[in-house]
Amino acid sequence: MRLFRDTEAPDGASLKTFRASWLGTLIAAVFFTIAIAGGCAALTAASRELPWWGWIPFAPFALLVATLMRWILAAVWGAFAASLRASNWAMRVGKGGVWLHLRSYQNHAFEDADETAAYFGFDEIEGARKVVERQSMGMSGDSEASVAFLELLVAPSLTDDLQRAVQVERLRDGPERSFLGIKSRTRSQHVPVFVADPGRVRVQWHGRSMLRVLEQNGVAILEKIRGGVKHGGVSTEDVDGEIIGLIERGRKLRAIGLVRETYGMGLADAKAFVEDLSDRPAA
């Protein structure tokens, strides 16, 4: 495994490239634009009915709403524009191996100063498979969604440097922006590639053709697996024995506290995590 700067990775002209779809971001942008246009029409109609003194409280409210709407439109149409850029790619497959892009296409404005592209030769990849996991959603963690990944199996020693590079990218500050004189740093939390465990590299799923092109290049395709519910990025399939012991002894509050200490979860995620473990049948 080798790491490169983004500009050192080969372009997609001669490689099979997998990227985020521009269609999904376009649909989202159009949806929000229509919704905001409807909201503006409603505000305009309401303002016509106001007496002159009603504008005293209404004007600041309208300005706040207009600012929020502008920010939302800039974000959704910015995501669509980013999806059309050459930097929108997650995996490229060539004759010798696989290139992975550690930087989200939504963070294209970052400086190209670090190694954000990884290369694995086909001889380094022991197998590949689709992984589907259920992840908790929302603040309360009471809803779930299925998320799919391509998982590449390699020697554990090959993922040490990759893990460090992914961590550097995750912690990177966004470029400074200014809006109405207010300076801020924003970035997308989208993660296209990460190391699930030593030797297991996961890439955002972009269809079955990912497996087909790997198989055509001699990579062994393994059976699809489904993981347990994940809360805060931790699977219920891989849990500390002490936590399970606390649950079995009815000490759920201590188990929740230990989950928060061990995995760095918030309270809601930790509660949902412990409840999932409690509902599992005993081994």
Number of C-alpha atoms within 10 A of each C-alpha: 19 13 19 15 14 20 13 11 17 12 15 15 7 11 15 16 17 20 20 18 14 16 12 11 19 16 13 14 21 14 13 16 17 11 13 18 13 12 15 16 12 11 14 12 11 11 16 9 9 11 9 9 8 11 13 10 9 15 12 11 12 16 11 12 16 15 13 12 19 12 12 16 16 13 13 20 18 14 20 21 14 20 23 15 13 12 19 22 23 24 26 22 23 18 11 12 18 20 25 25 27 25 25 24 24 21 19 17 11 16 9 11 9 14 21 23 23 22 21 19 15 19 11 17 20 16 18 24 20 22 18 18 18 18 20 21 15 10 11 13 19 11 12 15 11 12 13 17 19 23 27 22 21 21 13 12 11 17 21 14 14 25 18 12 19 21 14 14 18 18 9 10 12 15 13 10 11 9 9 6 7 7 10 11 10 12 17 14 11 13 18 22 25 21 19 15 13 16 19 19 23 23 23 20 23 17 13 11 12 20 19 12 14 20 14 9 14 13 20 16 16 15 9 12 11 13 15 15 21 22 25 18 14 20 16 17 11 9 12 12 8 12 20 17 13 16 18 14 9 12 13 19 13 13 23 25 17 18 24 19 12 11 13 15 20 17 16 17 26 24 21 20 25 20 14 15 18 15 8 9 6 7 3
